[in-house]
Amino acid sequence: MQIIPNVKLDIEFLDWPVHMAQAINLAQTVINTAPNPRVGCVILCQSGKLALGWHKMPGQAHAEIMALANAQASGLDVKGATVFVSLEPCAHQGRTGPCAEALVNAGVGKVVIASLDPNPAVAGKGVAIIESAGIKVSHLSDFDGPARSINPGFFKRMETGLPFVRVKLAMSLDGRTALASGESKWITSAQSRQDVQRLRASVSAIVTGVASILKDDPLMNVRIDELGLTEAEKVSNQMSLGTQPLRVVLDSKLRTPTNAKIYGVGSVKVFTVASEQEIGAYSKSIPTTCNVEIIGTAATLVQGQKRVNLQSVLESLAQIECNEILVEAGSILCGAFVDANLVDELVVYIAPKLLGATSKPLLDLKELSQLAQAPEFKVGELSQIGEDIKITFHPQRLTSK
């Protein structure tokens, strides 16, 4: 495989970055393809015409297969074509066949990839299949970062055994989340709340704590009619949005009411440190119509009290192929994720209002003895949503565990 930075491209290949950028844009057409990665493909036929494809959802055709099918439907000849794909073509038989073999059988002339697949079942094997057939494979290294950035959870799960953890926070200008009375609806604008629905739709699981359940009794579901999708997005996502993300409740002592709203829609997993006897009794009290699983997990001692071990929860979620999770919880649980160095991204919505010193703080973090111990983040993206400001932060230097 030839690794090529954009600056090293021969003049006859200067349109390669344009086609690869299009493949990456196609990959982002669908909000969520978990547990699979989002992948886009552009086939440049020798006639100069293009055939496009992208992966819609697990069990459906991969991007390369869709592009080949679209080429056939349009009467395009793919013999000798150049294929641009945002991720190395798969080499294994899953719910669909190996894309690498399909490209070989189609007789394409070149394959250009943005990134190698981190999945051990692929990991260079797709490239090997294609090259063994005498087809040249090139890696446009300048697109490796963008290709990884559209699938952060897939790459992290394959490389570390943990999902990508995104923590959502909403606050006033003075860093407060609610009045001293607990009133918090609504700090941020309707547009920000709509944006949160998109965040929920993009993840495999939404994690919250029992304190949030007891306080607000939320559904924690995706309200599809509030996603603000364009007509094109509705068509692209009509299959993938048919399933709600898994809801996860961290409940050390099984205090979640058995008639909680969150139990009424979709699948829920409750992680607890309660005894087997307590788990058994609680499970029997949950209505049989609910899809709820109670899971005993490892404990962490916090001020002498047993709490659910967050690392164990993330490992369990990775084992069931959760790529990305969204933590929507109160200051204590969100702070615990930060303190444990388990946060990959903070998404903060800042409302242009002041709540005052007696209002509730954004995060409950452990006390620091030195400023040098403070977790540091770097700004990823900044945008205005309605009247609010949305900022994404990524960890730069975190305190030791």
Secondary structure, 3 states (H helix, E strand, C coil): CEEECHHHCCHHHCCHHHHHHHHHHHHCCCCCCCCCCCCEEEEECCCCCEEEEECCCCCCCCHHHHHHHHHHHCCCCCCCCEEEECCCCCCCCCCCCCHHHHHHHHCCCEEEECCCCCCCCCCCHHHHHHHHCCCEEEEEHHHHHHHHHCCHHHHHHHHHCCCEEEEEEEEECCCEEECCCCCCCCCCCHHHHHHHHHHHHCCCEEEEEHHHHHHHCCCCCCCHHHCCCCHHHHHHHCCHHHCCCEEEEECCCCCCCCCCHHHHCCEEEEEECCCHHHHHHHHHHCCCCCEEEEEECCEEEECCEEEECHHHHHHHHHHCCCCEEEECCCHHHHHHHHHCCCCCEEEEEEECCCCCCCCEECCCCCCCCCHHHCCEEEEEEEEEECCEEEEEEEEEECCCC
